[in-house]
């Protein structure tokens, strides 16, 4: 099962991953076609390098985003602002 998050603000795709209000999370069944669950994760306060770990601890396996500043990776990540 994939767990995908999309950064959102006011119910729309957020243009800046690190400063979004939260994430819509979708559980996608193994067939890759069926959304079995949708919920919302409120974003923590902005802190460089936090989101990879924060989302990983919540089972997220994929991120769909419009803009990422710096580098986002599991483990060490760097925010350049």
ChimeraX attribute file (.defattr): number of C-alpha atoms within 10 A of each C-alpha:
attribute: neighborCount
match mode: 1-to-1
recipient: residues
	/A:1	12
	/A:2	16
	/A:3	20
	/A:4	19
	/A:5	23
	/A:6	21
	/A:7	28
	/A:8	23
	/A:9	15
	/A:10	9
	/A:11	11
	/A:12	10
	/A:13	17
	/A:14	20
	/A:15	15
	/A:16	16
	/A:17	22
	/A:18	25
	/A:19	16
	/A:20	20
	/A:21	18
	/A:22	21
	/A:23	24
	/A:24	18
	/A:25	22
	/A:26	20
	/A:27	20
	/A:28	17
	/A:29	14
	/A:30	10
	/A:31	9
	/A:32	10
	/A:33	8
	/A:34	11
	/A:35	15
	/A:36	10
	/A:37	11
	/A:38	13
	/A:39	10
	/A:40	14
	/A:41	16
	/A:42	12
	/A:43	18
	/A:44	14
	/A:45	12
	/A:46	11
	/A:47	11
	/A:48	17
	/A:49	19
	/A:50	18
	/A:51	20
	/A:52	17
	/A:53	17
	/A:54	13
	/A:55	21
	/A:56	14
	/A:57	9
	/A:58	11
	/A:59	14
	/A:60	18
	/A:61	13
	/A:62	15
	/A:63	16
	/A:64	12
	/A:65	16
	/A:66	12
	/A:67	12
	/A:68	12
	/A:69	12
	/A:70	13
	/A:71	13
	/A:72	18
	/A:73	11
	/A:74	12
	/A:75	10
	/A:76	12
	/A:77	16
	/A:78	14
	/A:79	14
	/A:80	8
	/A:81	6
